[in-house]
Amino acid sequence: MNTDADSDQHRALAGGAVWTPWRLVHNQLDRFEPPLAAFVVAVAPADEPIAILLMVLFTFVGAAASYRAGAHMAVQVLSERLPAAAQPFVTLFVRLAMAAIALFMLIWGYKLCVATWNQYLSTLTWMRVGISYAPIPLGGLITLLFVIEQLLYGDQSKRRVVDYEAREESKESV
């Protein structure tokens, strides 16, 4: 006779219907290997915080990739109205400003990771807070590399590596 199942049934009748399915799953997991059951029970409530952390990571990496592809948001009202001779200087200024922003993200994001390294997330007690801030310097580093690439080699948004529909003149440029 299982007293836990009986108490779960009484709790469900009393209004605890949300807790009962989880308790029944937990009781079924006890039949498996104890490490597997402990892993599933420990990770199952952590799916939302992990999804949020991955969303933040993909946002910073995606912003760097979209900058390289030329798909990032840009306001060109002023630069389009300038004479053609001034536009390369505006492009250089924008790229240097973007490099400064990426360098800021890299340096201060790293300092933020180091400053919060000894703290742990409340929802994921095994993960350090510094790791959750790691997408900031990582995105800054990737963006900085793409800015340096644009400064050295020019606009990369028309390359086949970035734009799969684009055709290039030579096969070596890929």
Secondary structure, 3 states (H helix, E strand, C coil): CCHHHHHHHHHHHCCCCCHHHHHHHHHHHCCCCHHHHHHHHHHHHHHHHHHHHHHHHHHHHHHHHHHHHCCCCCCCHHHHHCCCCCHHHHHHHHHHHHHHHHHHHHHHHHHHHHHCCCCECCCCCCCEHHHHCCHHHHHHHHHHHHHHHHHHHCCCCCCCCCCCCCCCCCHHHC
